[in-house]
Amino acid sequence: MKKVDVVLGIQWGDEGKGKIVDVLAKSYPVIARFQGGANAGHSIHFEGKKFVLHTVPSGVFRDGTVNYIGNGVVLDPVIFKEECEGIEAMGVPVKERVIISKKTNLIVPTHKLMDAASEAAMGKGKIGSTLKGIGPAYRDKAGRIALRVGDIMADNFRERYDTLKKKHIQYLNQYDFEYDAYKDDDAWFEAVEYMKGFRFVDGEYEINGYLNDGKAALAEGAQGSMLDVDFGSYPFVTSSSTTCAGVCTGLGVAPSKVGKVMGIFKAYCTRVGAGPFPTELFDATGEDLRKKGFEFGATTGRPRRTGWLDLVELRYAIMLSGVNELIMMKSDVLDDFDTIKVAVAYEVNGVKSDRVPFDVYADIKPVYKEFKGWKKDLTGVRSENDLPVEFMDYVKFIEDSVNVPVKIISLGPDRDQTIIR
């Protein structure tokens, strides 16, 4: 029997999970998305091309893979259709490679309206939602009124859809917000018809069947650990469990079926939207990180906030998910810096601490350790032996600080710009 290995973002998302899942997919016959929705943007670069995946698992470009969308995901049929048609245009047989759990929840057009109305009403206190309807869809799931993929095949599906829409209109009427609840219905139902060309499965039986048959699976998360609905910087979080715990509930596998847990982090930090970010830089250095790292959202295009690596946050995320291997991304972005800083502790309301505080509004000042920059272009390096000593000192310090080895180093966006140690 095989196990489910896990790839998690262990910062605030945007760590580069898409590339790594694509690189690792050659060793896994099954790739599974376990949570999140189209607010994810997993960028994959190969053969001089770039593709951004929002819902489809990142193994879809690998021959012979099964790409499973789990029950923990919320799926927008319109975005899914557009994404799959783009993949098909590249000659990839997406309908042969993608299967969907019947228990996956559907995002309907009024979810997006609810998202926009709620954010507009919050004014300056808004969360920073991507307005994809993710939060309202998960709210319906928790409220036990949601539509699921398996419902698509029901004879009275349209009736169920109309019943849900009426509930959403009642919700929307509490806001001073102009909307047309019906304008996107035709496109949505057209996309639902397209979805019928895919195989809908009893996902929990399917994924466990693969494992029992000796087929290893790689679980792919969206967003990052610090956006977890329970353990992230609440309320500035997503609406699902982005930690390893989400794998079990989002796929239907027991904790004993989880194998190694790989945590992906950038050599620095970024964040999109509102919320605490202790090492955020507001100066020219922060702007340099943004430009050199092309730090703009793959889904939204929004400029990301940037800052130095935060080991307090990293240790916290590693603890939550039992991370036993690290994958370090975008190391090359730091190539030109004379000095590189790493936060090793916080001063929280004037008291030194090695813990992430409960209060997201606390006065947090990072305590930094400085490193000499390596001042060498790493993008062409293909062997660990050719990496500069200053860079390896930086890597070793991180490993010693979090007590987890860095197994993979990414030195650029392409598949071959990857060193596996």
Steps between C-alpha positions, in 0.01 A plus 500: 500500500623846410447826686402857420797735501415864550623828353402803708569870483631598845487878470212720377456323166664566161802290597532326164305179562394462135855467371601252767193278457570499126863398569401231749205369297724270295537286816129494590223342293235691699496876571221630725376848592353489850370852573453853370350626179578717201665757728806277462741574217763231442745609228678234295787574259635248249629499144492879496129511584311613808165376620307604812276237658218604733304182572656219296780317688852587388582152369268536200788561257663168590408194289329219686397698809164499672417853618238489771295797622403410856192569708678773696516719189233751396466496121381778269372329181560809283863544605552124483368486142720792386804343664441156351437640152833682524672175597327313216621765256854394593424146389457360850214244541365666811177298516705181512726626780262682735241344730275684748355393832120497506527670840689802364294813566394729216545876483192665346488854353327651803788386722717759324235768552483414870879521518505845336211634709662386825841647413346832390307527826816443708673804350850549643458189714463269201681165496650537153291231333572403139121532445483151347215393727721270705393615848124497427532154341667361812237679712227311312692176552514557876134609491407174321321667211769472231481337158758231427641355181300179542178705504561600138362163386178531703174544307403799713840672492358823355240509775771458764701778336201738503431423867859588591488817291191619690688458828790700358272781382357524853857536626590762240195712576647595838771700318484831316646333194389497137501163327337281236452154645418340165747643249755217529259206514529399133880491504496305826264231371697477177810431709311240704414319176870506408584347838283198419778389265716424806483200729330571834616254766440391857831662580574349838467149354694601190804648678521214751464252215802652327706474819392139556603420142850629568463837327658787694311829519623857539261737676521859382383784720398851404593825681731462803501392864475854634167534317350193674149572630591369848871568544572786260488876564123496558285674377743574214490141379340275239194286574655153507768298676830562321706290742564125478179433695307618193637208297301247704170687491550632146574163339348241732821332617594398853792673681688170488493519119701826495866451410763769481398866529694744284483867595562758230632844590658792319849617595317817608133570579200637313137558581193610303214689661458630853635352823816490709838468330777557760796516258328711233725753327367837392827630355703460181612153612139385512440642153813323372367169635166562328657582163768230501258236624219606263279515806161557346208261555461222240122518548435866583808682367514690830848608615611292795634641823863396551738450792786298643476133595320445833622196695248549783219456250682215323554300821131545586381369162743206515367408846136511390543262207787278610712613206801271457648634176542858380496637148659843459370714213619815324846499654627673185291809577753585775802475267578873489456595865809601701331410828217258568299500820307225676257549790602262781261631770237766567454778749125483568373809679857551620556143624736264313325187376556200275125443448242628253262705716124450513432872458535593133501867599791464742805724460751254353859599431725237339841421650737451205819309429699628201680297234749599235349473152647255249497748209489229235243411234353168616255450213746294295629285787404132466715336768506552876881498484493818289292701747697780674606449860306809616181351360560163662567676833155659464339161426676327790392771743138450397530121538660529844241755613194293408660153536377384158720438193468699177468223240422703187631842392328687217710752307249620241153431363583222253491128576875456446592788735466264794764335721391190688745436783 
